[in-house]
């Protein structure tokens, strides 16, 4: 490209690795055209997606037209104050985009076309973002692994035999290969953080009701579930996560002075944690000790959180999800699960039917619901004070990405093994906390492993500050180069 009489050379690989902020600046400065960036992503996705299966629906033709219009606008008027002008991004399948399908991975919804953009989509489009396409999820986003009957399974780019996580597994896998500048996910049980951790991308789960779920499918209509849902950016840098969160949030994050914060790292406890994960936490602690007040401590209500998460997810016995799954007909998840196990011919993926069975079995009694509401009120009050100027540092999972199906078995066991494996992620959901996932290093299998940073609503700016500090000293995002 020629600018000011000087040729500026930007390779395709550089574009694929760029975060949205960098790419947006280069497009605004006419160092790269939006069309060129969009074509680069499209060519890469066409080449790689058959192996990963992260993108399930594209709008490549429309994206190219929008990129052409963006370039014309830049030449004539510049970008103004739009933060993502001409920047191609991806979108989790569960968010409505006009003219695109929102299916939840269910066969009977394969022709459901969105007529209105989700609130987060509308906000990003207003900032000039171009939607390349939609990414895969488990059925109804109801599992921490990404597989469904309509679109199939998403693979982890770092090792195709490993899970990409879920429910935002397609989004994280696409970003791991550099298939877009950034994306959006949602998280009611680790659904941004599992995939970010397993694929080595930045992920930010927003706090209780800080981002609108209008146009997100399925809706979290029950208050105890709604408080657990966090919609947020999945990116290649913390600066992008910060920028995009402040676009989609109902209120921008207020400034915080990070020097006043205490960094509280979860100690090793009687829960699964690999030696590599423990060593990572210890390394992070040592990195921070010279600059921050740092300690190892178990935060309030930690041990109760996994059970509370399961009970809150089962508050209606899975009735709302079953109504969607079976199109308002009679529930039949037991029959469909058995049918799938023995014949493989059910229209309902076994992850979903088994999750519905679990929600039915773990439905709390009316008395227990009252107890849960009381515990939540107590916890909210205590944590509001405890987290006033404090950031919690947890692992995301006990290890890096596992073989396909292993995470599902660890979490969805009738033996309640979720009590062992879910506490690290359940904490932020149950207490409605914002949480930022940062890739720190790789394990012996060369798979990314991450930490998550948590605090209370209103402390998002402090999370992003610490996230950038850690990112600059550790691995951060590294694009998977296997498919160049």
C-alpha positions in Angstrom: 0.0 0.0 0.0 1.2 3.6 -0.7 0.7 6.3 1.8 2.3 9.8 1.5 4.5 8.5 -1.3 5.9 5.7 0.9 5.2 2.1 0.5 4.0 0.4 3.7 4.2 -3.4 3.6 2.0 -5.4 6.0 2.0 -9.2 5.5 -1.0 -11.4 5.8 0.5 -13.1 8.9 0.9 -9.7 10.6 -2.8 -8.9 9.9 -3.9 -12.3 11.3 -1.9 -11.7 14.5 -3.0 -8.0 15.0 -5.4 -7.1 17.7 -8.4 -4.9 16.8 -6.9 -1.7 18.2 -3.8 -2.0 16.1 -5.7 -3.0 13.0 -8.2 -0.2 13.5 -5.4 2.3 13.7 -3.8 1.1 10.5 -7.1 1.1 8.7 -7.8 4.7 9.9 -4.3 5.8 8.9 -4.8 4.1 5.5 -1.8 1.8 6.0 -4.2 -1.1 5.4 -7.5 -1.1 3.7 -10.5 -2.6 5.4 -11.0 -4.6 2.2 -7.5 -6.1 2.3 -7.9 -7.1 6.0 -11.3 -8.6 5.3 -10.0 -10.6 2.3 -7.1 -11.8 4.4 -9.4 -13.2 7.1 -11.7 -14.7 4.6 -8.9 -16.5 2.7 -7.5 -17.8 6.0 -10.9 -19.1 7.3 -11.6 -20.8 4.0 -8.3 -22.5 4.2 -8.4 -23.6 7.9 -12.0 -23.9 9.0 -12.5 -27.4 7.7 -9.9 -28.6 10.3 -11.1 -26.5 13.2 -14.8 -26.1 12.5 -15.0 -22.9 14.4 -17.0 -20.8 11.9 -20.5 -22.1 11.3 -22.1 -19.4 9.1 -20.4 -16.6 7.2 -21.4 -13.3 5.7 -18.3 -12.9 3.6 -20.0 -11.1 0.7 -21.8 -8.6 2.9 -18.6 -8.1 4.9 -16.6 -7.2 1.8 -19.2 -4.7 0.7 -19.2 -3.1 4.1 -15.3 -3.0 4.0 -15.5 -1.3 0.6 -17.9 1.3 2.0 -15.6 1.8 5.0 -12.6 2.5 2.8 -14.5 5.0 0.8 -15.7 6.7 3.9 -12.2 6.9 5.3 -10.8 8.5 2.1 -13.6 11.1 2.1 -14.1 11.8 5.8 -11.9 9.7 8.0 -13.3 7.5 10.8 -14.3 10.2 13.3 -14.5 8.7 16.8 -15.5 5.2 15.9 -13.2 2.7 17.6 -13.7 -0.3 15.3 -14.3 1.4 12.0 -13.7 -1.1 9.2 -12.4 -3.8 11.6 -13.6 -7.4 10.9 -14.8 -9.3 13.9 -16.5 -12.6 14.7 -19.7 -13.3 16.7 -20.8 -16.2 18.9 -23.7 -18.0 17.2 -25.9 -17.3 20.2 -26.2 -13.6 19.4 -28.7 -12.4 16.9 -27.4 -10.8 13.8 -29.8 -9.5 11.2 -30.1 -12.0 8.3 -28.1 -14.7 10.1 -29.2 -17.9 11.9 -29.5 -18.2 15.7 -30.0 -21.9 16.2 -28.4 -22.9 19.5 -27.1 -25.9 17.5 -30.6 -27.4 17.4 -31.8 -29.2 14.3 -35.3 -27.9 14.5 -34.1 -24.3 14.6 -31.8 -24.6 11.6 -33.8 -22.0 9.6 -34.3 -19.5 12.4 -33.2 -16.1 11.0 -32.5 -13.1 13.1 -34.6 -10.0 12.3 -32.9 -7.7 14.8 -29.3 -7.3 16.0 -28.6 -8.2 19.6 -27.8 -5.2 21.7 -24.1 -6.0 21.8 -24.0 -6.5 18.0 -25.8 -3.2 17.5 -23.3 -1.4 19.7 -20.3 -2.9 17.9 -21.7 -2.1 14.5 -22.3 1.5 15.6 -18.6 1.7 16.3 -17.9 0.5 12.7 -17.2 -3.2 13.3 -17.8 -5.6 10.4 -19.2 -9.0 11.2 -17.4 -11.8 9.3 -19.6 -14.6 10.6 -20.8 -16.7 13.5 -18.9 -19.3 15.6 -19.9 -22.6 17.0 -21.3 -23.5 20.5 -22.6 -26.5 22.2 -26.3 -27.1 22.0 -28.1 -24.2 23.7 -24.6 -23.2 25.2 -25.3 -25.8 27.9 -21.9 -27.5 28.1 -18.3 -26.6 28.6 -17.3 -28.4 25.4 -18.4 -27.3 21.9 -20.3 -29.9 19.9 -23.9 -30.1 18.6 -26.1 -32.0 16.2 -26.4 -29.2 13.7 -22.8 -28.0 13.2 -20.7 -30.7 14.8 -17.6 -30.4 17.0 -15.0 -27.6 17.2 -11.4 -28.7 17.6 -8.6 -27.0 19.5 -6.2 -25.5 17.0 -3.2 -26.3 19.2 -4.1 -30.0 19.2 -7.1 -31.2 17.1 -7.6 -34.1 19.5 -8.3 -31.7 22.4 -11.4 -29.7 23.3 -11.8 -26.0 22.5 -13.9 -25.6 25.6 -17.4 -24.2 25.7 -19.7 -22.7 25.3 -17.8 -20.0 23.4 -15.4 -22.6 22.0 -15.9 -21.7 18.3 -15.1 -18.1 19.1 -11.9 -18.8 21.0 -10.7 -21.3 18.4 -11.3 -18.8 15.6 -9.3 -16.2 17.4 -6.5 -18.6 18.2 -5.9 -19.1 14.5 -6.3 -15.4 13.8 -9.6 -15.7 12.0 -10.8 -12.2 13.0 -9.5 -9.2 14.9 -11.7 -9.9 18.0 -15.1 -11.4 19.0 -17.8 -11.7 21.6 -18.7 -14.5 23.9 -21.0 -15.2 26.9 -20.4 -17.0 30.2 -22.8 -18.5 32.7 -20.6 -21.3 33.8 -17.1 -20.6 32.5 -18.2 -20.3 28.9 -15.8 -17.5 28.0 -13.1 -18.5 30.4 -12.8 -22.2 29.6 -12.3 -21.6 25.9 -10.0 -18.6 26.4 -7.8 -20.7 28.7 -7.8 -23.8 26.4 -7.1 -21.8 23.2 -4.8 -19.1 24.6 -6.8 -16.0 24.0 -7.9 -13.1 26.2 -11.5 -13.4 27.5 -13.5 -11.0 29.7 -16.7 -12.1 31.5 -18.7 -9.1 32.5 -20.3 -8.8 35.9 -23.9 -9.1 37.1 -26.2 -7.3 34.6 -23.4 -5.0 33.3 -24.0 -5.9 29.7 -27.4 -6.3 28.1 -28.5 -9.8 27.1 -31.1 -8.5 24.7 -30.8 -10.7 21.6 -28.7 -13.4 23.4 -30.0 -17.0 23.0 -31.2 -18.6 25.1 -32.2 -15.8 27.5 -31.4 -16.1 31.2 -34.9 -15.1 32.5 -34.6 -16.4 36.1 -33.0 -13.8 38.3 -30.6 -16.3 40.0 -29.4 -17.4 36.6 -29.4 -13.9 35.1 -27.0 -12.7 37.7 -24.5 -15.4 36.7 -24.5 -14.5 33.0 -21.7 -12.3 31.7 -21.4 -11.2 28.1 -18.0 -9.9 27.1 -15.2 -9.6 24.5 -12.8 -12.4 23.5 -9.6 -10.8 22.0 -5.9 -10.9 21.2 -5.0 -8.2 23.8 -6.1 -6.8 27.1 -6.4 -3.3 25.5 -8.9 -4.7 23.1 -10.9 -6.4 25.9 -11.0 -3.0 27.7 -12.0 -1.1 24.7 -14.7 -3.5 23.6 -16.1 -3.9 27.1 -16.6 -0.2 27.3 -18.5 -0.2 24.0 -20.9 -2.9 25.0 -21.3 -2.2 28.8 -24.3 -0.3 30.0 -22.0 2.1 31.8 -18.3 2.7 31.1 -15.9 1.3 33.8 -14.8 4.1 36.2 -11.1 4.7 36.7 -9.3 2.9 39.5 -5.9 3.4 41.1 -4.3 -0.1 40.9 -1.6 0.8 43.5 -4.2 0.7 46.2 -5.3 -2.9 45.4 -4.3 -6.1 47.3 -3.7 -9.1 45.0 -5.1 -12.3 46.5 -3.9 -15.5 44.9 -5.9 -18.7 45.6 -3.7 -21.2 47.5 -3.5 -24.9 46.5 -6.4 -26.6 48.2 -8.2 -29.9 48.3 -9.3 -29.5 44.6 -7.6 -30.8 41.5 -4.8 -28.6 40.3 -1.9 -29.7 38.2 1.7 -29.0 39.3 2.1 -26.8 36.3 -0.9 -24.8 37.3 0.3 -24.4 40.8 3.8 -23.4 39.5 2.1 -20.8 37.3 0.3 -19.2 40.2 3.5 -19.1 42.3 5.3 -17.5 39.4 2.6 -14.8 39.1 2.8 -14.2 42.8 6.6 -13.7 42.6 6.2 -11.3 39.7 3.8 -9.1 41.6 5.4 -9.1 45.0 7.7 -6.1 44.4 5.0 -3.9 43.1 1.8 -4.9 44.9 0.5 -6.0 48.2 0.2 -9.8 47.5 -1.0 -12.7 49.6 -2.4 -16.2 49.3 -5.9 -16.5 50.8 -9.2 -18.3 50.2 -11.9 -15.7 49.6 -15.3 -15.9 51.4 -17.9 -18.5 50.2 -15.4 -20.2 47.9 -16.3 -23.8 49.0 -20.0 -23.2 48.7 -19.8 -21.7 45.2 -19.8 -24.9 43.0 -22.9 -26.3 44.7 -24.6 -23.0 44.5 -23.8 -22.7 40.8 -25.3 -26.2 40.0 -28.4 -25.4 42.1 -28.9 -22.0 40.5 -28.5 -23.5 37.0 -31.1 -26.1 38.0 -33.5 -23.7 39.7 -36.4 -24.6 37.4 -35.3 -28.2 36.9 -34.2 -27.3 33.3 -37.8 -26.7 32.3 -37.0 -23.6 30.2 -34.2 -25.2 28.3 -36.3 -28.4 27.8 -39.1 -26.3 26.3 -36.7 -24.9 23.7 -35.1 -28.3 23.1 -38.3 -30.1 22.5 -40.2 -27.2 20.8 -42.7 -26.9 23.7 -43.6 -30.5 23.5 -43.3 -33.1 26.4 -39.9 -33.4 27.9 -38.1 -36.6 26.8 -34.4 -36.1 27.7 -34.1 -39.5 29.3 -35.4 -41.3 26.2 -33.3 -39.2 23.9 -30.1 -39.7 25.9 -30.6 -43.5 25.8 -31.4 -43.4 22.1 -28.2 -41.4 21.4 -26.0 -43.6 23.5 -27.2 -46.8 21.8 -28.0 -45.6 18.2 -26.4 -42.2 17.8 -29.6 -41.2 16.0 -31.2 -38.8 18.5 -31.8 -35.2 17.3 -30.6 -34.0 20.7 -26.9 -34.1 21.4 -26.0 -36.3 24.4 -24.3 -33.3 26.2 -27.6 -31.4 26.2 -29.9 -34.3 27.1 -27.6 -35.3 30.0 -27.4 -31.7 31.2 -31.2 -31.6 31.2 -31.3 -34.8 33.2 -28.8 -33.3 35.7 -30.9 -30.1 36.0 -34.0 -32.2 36.7 -32.2 -34.3 39.3 -30.5 -31.4 41.0 -33.5 -29.0 41.1 -33.5 -27.4 44.6 -36.5 -27.6 46.8 -38.6 -24.5 47.6 -37.0 -24.4 51.0 -33.5 -24.7 49.5 -34.3 -21.8 47.1 -35.1 -19.6 50.0 -31.8 -20.6 51.6 -30.0 -19.9 48.3 -31.5 -16.4 48.1 -30.5 -15.7 51.7 -26.9 -16.9 51.1 -26.7 -14.8 47.9 -27.8 -11.7 49.8 -25.2 -12.4 52.6 -22.5 -13.1 50.1 -23.2 -10.0 48.0 -22.9 -7.8 51.1 -19.7 -9.4 52.4 -18.0 -9.5 49.0 -18.8 -5.9 48.2 -16.7 -5.0 51.2 -14.0 -7.7 50.8 -13.4 -6.9 47.1 -13.5 -3.1 47.5 -9.8 -2.7 46.6 -8.9 -6.4 46.0 -8.3 -8.5 42.9 -8.6 -12.3 43.1 -6.3 -14.5 41.1 -7.5 -18.0 40.3 -6.7 -20.7 37.8 -9.3 -21.3 35.2 -9.2 -25.1 35.3 -7.0 -27.6 36.9 -5.1 -28.3 33.7 -4.8 -27.2 30.1 -7.0 -28.5 27.3 -8.1 -32.1 27.7 -9.1 -34.7 25.1 -12.5 -34.3 23.6 -15.2 -35.4 26.1 -13.1 -35.3 29.2 -14.2 -31.9 30.5 -17.8 -33.0 30.0 -17.3 -36.2 32.0 -15.5 -34.3 34.8 -18.3 -31.7 35.2 -21.5 -33.6 34.2 -21.1 -36.7 36.4 -23.9 -38.1 38.4 -21.3 -38.5 41.2 -21.3 -34.7 41.6 -17.7 -34.3 40.5 -18.6 -30.7 39.5 -18.0 -30.0 43.2 -14.3 -30.7 42.5 -13.9 -29.3 39.1 -16.1 -26.2 39.0 -15.1 -24.0 42.0 -12.5 -22.0 40.1 -15.0 -20.7 37.4 -18.2 -21.0 39.4 -17.1 -18.3 41.9 -17.3 -15.5 39.4 -20.7 -16.7 38.1 -22.4 -17.2 41.4 -21.3 -13.9 42.8 -21.8 -12.0 39.5 -18.1 -10.8 39.3 -16.3 -9.5 36.3 -13.4 -11.8 35.4 -10.5 -11.4 32.9 -8.6 -14.4 31.6 -4.9 -14.0 30.6 -2.8 -16.7 29.0 0.4 -16.9 31.1 2.5 -19.7 29.6 2.3 -23.1 28.0 2.4 -26.5 29.6 4.6 -29.5 28.8 2.2 -30.3 25.8 2.7 -26.8 24.5 -0.9 -26.0 25.3 -1.8 -22.6 26.7 -2.6 -22.2 30.4 -4.1 -19.0 32.0 -5.1 -17.2 35.1 -8.3 -15.3 35.7 -8.5 -12.0 37.6 -11.7 -11.2 39.5 -13.1 -8.3 41.5 -16.4 -6.6 42.1 -18.5 -4.6 39.6 -17.0 -1.2 39.3 -13.4 -2.5 39.5 -13.2 -3.5 35.8 -10.6 -0.8 35.1 -8.3 -2.3 37.8 -8.7 -5.8 36.2 -7.7 -4.4 32.8 -4.7 -2.6 34.3 -3.4 -5.7 36.1 -4.2 -7.7 33.0 -2.0 -5.5 30.8 0.7 -5.7 33.5 0.7 -9.5 33.5 0.3 -9.7 29.7 3.5 -7.6 29.2 5.5 -10.0 31.4 4.1 -13.3 30.2 2.8 -15.2 27.1 -0.3 -13.3 26.4 -2.0 -14.0 23.1 0.1 -16.0 20.5 -1.5 -16.9 17.3 -1.4 -20.6 16.5 0.9 -20.9 13.5 0.1 -24.5 12.6 -2.2 -23.7 9.7 -0.2 -20.9 7.9 
